[in-house]
Amino acid sequence: MARLVLWDIDHTLIDTRGVGRELSAAAFQRTTGLAMREQAKIDGITEPVIFRETAKLHGLTTDRADFERFAAALSEEHLKRTAELRERGHALPGAVAVLDALDAGDVQQTVVSGNVRPVAEIKLQVFGLDRHILWDLGAYGEDNDMRAELVRLSLQRADARPAEAVLIGDTPADVKGAHANDVRVIAVASGRSNEAALRDSGAEVVLSDLRDTELLVKLVRGDGQ
């Protein structure tokens, strides 16, 4: 039985509907002095990798200090535009209900995300999804470039064995990062990866969305498969 859920954020719990890219572009320009003409592929990739690869697309070589400046600027841009994020983005259907139901069932919940922690916190707070999240148990983009390492760090911080955790995410990268640590996955096809791609990546369970709260709770507990 799982006692810990590791949540992905973007396209799993929320959709920023383009605002996130605009905020990244603003932070990129503040950091590099260049307008962001294009962005590296972002699905399942951590923020440091997205920044580094996007910079390369603009002919730039960056270091950790550059990323830290970008991360600070990105957090500030999210803070400045929370009202717009709330207006244009939304929590995905079923997200609020399943977070509440898992909390009522004494399941700990945290975040394993490529976002840096301040941005992760803002995104969930804006849509009222933060109240059950145990932030200190999670792992974030500033912690490591690799998603598998983020899963490992979260397990360590939560003092949880892999069999006690389940990751819920929307990309093959989520699946692979969890499986590298022997963590079970519930994949949701609410992002750019369809159900077939998620099954092909090895997810134990693939759902179209988070709407069926009762089923999700059973799956987390391991008795609905």
Rosetta blueprint (number, residue, H / E / L):
1 M L
2 A L
3 R L
4 L E
5 V E
6 L E
7 W E
8 D L
9 I L
10 D E
11 H L
12 T L
13 L L
14 I E
15 D E
16 T L
17 R L
18 G L
19 V H
20 G H
21 R H
22 E H
23 L H
24 S H
25 A H
26 A H
27 A H
28 F H
29 Q H
30 R H
31 T H
32 T H
33 G L
34 L L
35 A L
36 M L
37 R L
38 E L
39 Q L
40 A L
41 K L
42 I L
43 D L
44 G L
45 I L
46 T L
47 E H
48 P H
49 V H
50 I H
51 F H
52 R H
53 E H
54 T H
55 A H
56 K H
57 L H
58 H L
59 G L
60 L L
61 T L
62 T L
63 D L
64 R H
65 A H
66 D H
67 F H
68 E H
69 R H
70 F H
71 A H
72 A H
73 A H
74 L H
75 S H
76 E H
77 E H
78 H H
79 L H
80 K H
81 R L
82 T H
83 A H
84 E H
85 L H
86 R H
87 E H
88 R H
89 G L
90 H E
91 A E
92 L L
93 P L
94 G L
95 A H
96 V H
97 A H
98 V H
99 L H
100 D H
101 A H
102 L H
103 D H
104 A H
105 G L
106 D L
107 V L
108 Q E
109 Q E
110 T E
111 V E
112 V E
113 S L
114 G L
115 N L
116 V L
117 R H
118 P H
119 V H
120 A H
121 E H
122 I H
123 K H
124 L H
125 Q H
126 V H
127 F L
128 G L
129 L L
130 D L
131 R L
132 H L
133 I E
134 L L
135 W H
136 D H
137 L H
138 G L
139 A E
140 Y L
141 G L
142 E L
143 D L
144 N L
145 D L
146 M L
147 R H
148 A H
149 E H
150 L H
151 V H
152 R H
153 L H
154 S H
155 L H
156 Q H
157 R H
158 A H
159 D L
160 A L
161 R L
162 P H
163 A H
164 E H
165 A E
166 V E
167 L E
168 I E
169 G E
170 D L
171 T L
172 P H
173 A H
174 D H
175 V H
176 K H
177 G H
178 A H
179 H H
180 A L
181 N L
182 D L
183 V L
184 R E
185 V E
186 I E
187 A E
188 V E
189 A L
190 S L
191 G L
192 R L
193 S L
194 N L
195 E H
196 A H
197 A H
198 L H
199 R H
200 D H
201 S L
202 G L
203 A L
204 E L
205 V E
206 V E
207 L E
208 S L
209 D L
210 L L
211 R L
212 D L
213 T H
214 E H
215 L H
216 L H
217 V H
218 K H
219 L H
220 V H
221 R H
222 G L
223 D L
224 G L
225 Q L
